[in-house]
Amino acid sequence: MLPHDAGSERTNVSHTEYLLQSLLHEVRDKFAVSESNQVKIQGFCDGLNAKIINLTERLGVMESSICALQADVELNTHVIQMLKRSEKDLREKLESLENHCRRINLRFLNIPEGAEGDNIKDFIISLIKDHTLMVTSLDLALEIQRVHRDPFKRNPNKEKPRKVLANFASYRVEELILAEALKVQGFWHEG
């Protein structure tokens, strides 16, 4: 960044005027220019001098604008870094909440479409009670909050039925049922 002060600007202008004057004298001496041409050359030099002064002023304005833009860039960089940290924290919290919500869910696979009849909740309760000993003492009707099939449409080209998702009131019940299922190597509907 170039320093901008009035003293250096005046020095530049007077130096430029000096150079223009010496150039003018050189041209006069070498070519013995006529009076009318001298006036034209003087006018040309005065125009150049005015343009140089104008450009010097514009350069000062641009330097101050660049300084202001650099300050804005630094501030924006700091804000972006803070936003990235915030986004990372929010993603971690969201993932934690999603995992916490999922821990009370069980998925039942390969249950044929329509095997559950009209009430899928009663069907899942009977399936669990038929295959476990420890869980039969629980009132599963109160422990299961909701049961539904996977909402995605079934692909008619595939034989595999949609999953059944059961949401329990407590993760302890879900863990107990899962442990029992692992002991007997899974629940099987009709074989």
C-alpha positions as CSV (number, residue, x, y, z in Angstrom):
1,M,0.0,0.0,0.0
2,L,1.4,3.4,-1.0
3,P,1.4,6.1,1.7
4,H,-0.9,9.0,0.7
5,D,0.0,12.5,1.9
6,A,-0.3,15.9,0.4
7,G,3.5,16.6,0.6
8,S,4.5,13.7,-1.6
9,E,1.7,14.6,-4.0
10,R,3.0,18.1,-4.4
11,T,6.5,16.8,-4.8
12,N,5.3,14.5,-7.6
13,V,3.5,17.3,-9.3
14,S,6.4,19.8,-9.1
15,H,8.8,17.1,-10.3
16,T,6.4,16.4,-13.2
17,E,6.2,20.1,-14.0
18,Y,10.0,20.3,-14.0
19,L,10.3,17.4,-16.4
20,L,7.7,18.8,-18.7
21,Q,9.4,22.2,-18.7
22,S,12.8,20.7,-19.5
23,L,11.3,18.6,-22.2
24,L,9.7,21.7,-23.7
25,H,13.0,23.6,-23.6
26,E,14.8,20.6,-25.3
27,V,12.2,20.5,-28.1
28,R,12.4,24.3,-28.6
29,D,16.2,24.2,-28.8
30,K,16.5,21.2,-31.1
31,F,13.8,22.0,-33.6
32,A,13.5,25.8,-33.3
33,V,9.8,25.5,-33.2
34,S,7.7,28.3,-34.4
35,E,5.6,30.4,-32.1
36,S,2.3,28.8,-33.0
37,N,3.7,25.4,-32.6
38,Q,5.1,26.4,-29.2
39,V,1.6,27.4,-28.0
40,K,0.2,24.0,-29.2
41,I,3.0,22.1,-27.4
42,Q,2.5,24.2,-24.3
43,G,-1.3,23.4,-24.4
44,F,-0.5,19.8,-24.9
45,C,1.9,19.8,-21.9
46,D,-0.6,21.6,-19.7
47,G,-3.3,19.0,-20.6
48,L,-0.9,16.2,-19.7
49,N,-0.1,18.0,-16.4
50,A,-3.8,18.3,-15.6
51,K,-4.3,14.6,-16.4
52,I,-1.4,13.6,-14.2
53,I,-2.9,15.6,-11.3
54,N,-6.3,14.0,-11.9
55,L,-4.8,10.5,-12.0
56,T,-2.9,11.2,-8.8
57,E,-6.1,12.2,-7.0
58,R,-7.9,9.1,-8.3
59,L,-5.0,6.9,-7.2
60,G,-5.4,8.3,-3.6
61,V,-9.2,7.5,-3.7
62,M,-8.5,4.0,-4.9
63,E,-5.9,3.3,-2.2
64,S,-8.4,4.3,0.5
65,S,-11.1,2.2,-1.1
66,I,-8.7,-0.8,-1.2
67,C,-7.9,-0.4,2.5
68,A,-11.6,-0.4,3.3
69,L,-12.2,-3.5,1.2
70,Q,-9.3,-5.3,2.9
71,A,-10.9,-4.6,6.3
72,D,-14.2,-5.9,5.0
73,V,-12.5,-9.1,3.7
74,E,-10.8,-9.7,7.1
75,L,-14.1,-9.2,8.9
76,N,-16.0,-11.5,6.5
77,T,-13.3,-14.2,6.8
78,H,-13.7,-14.1,10.6
79,V,-17.5,-14.4,10.3
80,I,-17.2,-17.3,7.8
81,Q,-15.0,-19.2,10.2
82,M,-17.4,-18.6,13.1
83,L,-20.3,-19.8,10.9
84,K,-18.4,-23.0,9.9
85,R,-17.7,-23.8,13.5
86,S,-21.4,-23.2,14.3
87,E,-22.5,-25.4,11.4
88,K,-20.2,-28.2,12.6
89,D,-21.6,-28.0,16.1
90,L,-25.2,-28.0,14.9
91,R,-24.5,-31.0,12.6
92,E,-23.0,-32.9,15.6
93,K,-26.1,-32.1,17.7
94,L,-28.5,-33.1,15.0
95,E,-26.7,-36.4,14.5
96,S,-26.8,-37.0,18.2
97,L,-30.5,-36.3,18.4
98,E,-31.2,-38.5,15.4
99,N,-29.3,-41.4,16.9
100,H,-31.1,-40.9,20.2
101,C,-34.4,-41.1,18.4
102,R,-33.4,-44.2,16.4
103,R,-32.3,-46.1,19.5
104,I,-36.0,-47.0,20.4
105,N,-36.8,-48.4,16.9
106,L,-36.7,-52.0,15.7
107,R,-36.9,-53.0,12.1
108,F,-38.6,-56.3,11.1
109,L,-37.6,-57.6,7.8
110,N,-39.1,-60.1,5.3
111,I,-42.6,-60.0,6.7
112,P,-44.8,-60.6,3.6
113,E,-47.0,-57.7,2.5
114,G,-50.5,-58.1,3.9
115,A,-49.5,-60.7,6.5
116,E,-50.2,-58.3,9.3
117,G,-53.9,-58.0,8.4
118,D,-55.8,-54.9,9.5
119,N,-53.8,-54.1,12.7
120,I,-50.0,-54.2,12.2
121,K,-49.4,-53.3,15.9
122,D,-51.2,-56.4,17.2
123,F,-49.4,-58.5,14.6
124,I,-46.0,-57.3,15.8
125,I,-47.0,-57.8,19.5
126,S,-48.0,-61.4,18.8
127,L,-44.9,-62.0,16.8
128,I,-42.7,-60.8,19.7
129,K,-44.7,-62.8,22.3
130,D,-44.6,-66.0,20.3
131,H,-40.8,-65.9,20.1
132,T,-39.6,-64.6,23.5
133,L,-40.0,-65.8,27.0
134,M,-38.8,-62.7,29.0
135,V,-40.9,-60.2,27.2
136,T,-44.2,-61.9,27.7
137,S,-44.5,-60.3,31.1
138,L,-44.5,-56.8,29.6
139,D,-47.6,-55.1,28.3
140,L,-46.3,-54.5,24.8
141,A,-49.5,-52.7,23.8
142,L,-48.4,-49.9,26.1
143,E,-44.7,-50.2,25.2
144,I,-45.1,-49.9,21.4
145,Q,-45.9,-46.3,20.5
146,R,-46.4,-46.9,16.8
147,V,-45.8,-49.5,14.0
148,H,-45.8,-49.0,10.3
149,R,-44.4,-50.3,7.1
150,D,-41.5,-48.5,5.4
151,P,-43.2,-45.6,3.5
152,F,-41.3,-46.2,0.3
153,K,-43.4,-47.9,-2.4
154,R,-42.7,-51.5,-3.0
155,N,-40.8,-52.3,-6.2
156,P,-43.0,-54.8,-8.1
157,N,-39.9,-56.2,-9.8
158,K,-38.4,-57.3,-6.5
159,E,-39.8,-60.1,-4.2
160,K,-38.5,-58.5,-1.0
161,P,-41.3,-56.9,1.1
162,R,-41.1,-53.5,2.7
163,K,-39.6,-53.3,6.3
164,V,-41.9,-53.0,9.3
165,L,-40.7,-50.3,11.7
166,A,-41.7,-50.4,15.4
167,N,-41.2,-47.5,17.7
168,F,-41.0,-48.3,21.5
169,A,-41.7,-46.1,24.4
170,S,-38.4,-47.1,26.1
171,Y,-35.1,-48.2,24.7
172,R,-34.8,-50.8,27.5
173,V,-37.8,-52.7,26.1
174,E,-36.2,-52.4,22.6
175,E,-32.9,-53.7,23.9
176,L,-34.7,-56.6,25.8
177,I,-36.5,-57.7,22.6
178,L,-33.4,-57.4,20.5
179,A,-31.4,-59.5,23.0
180,E,-34.1,-62.2,23.0
181,A,-34.1,-62.2,19.2
182,L,-30.4,-62.7,19.1
183,K,-30.6,-65.6,21.5
184,V,-33.1,-67.4,19.3
185,Q,-31.3,-66.2,16.1
186,G,-34.2,-63.9,15.1
187,F,-38.0,-64.0,14.8
188,W,-39.5,-65.9,12.0
189,H,-43.0,-65.5,10.7
190,E,-44.4,-68.8,9.5
191,G,-41.1,-70.6,9.4
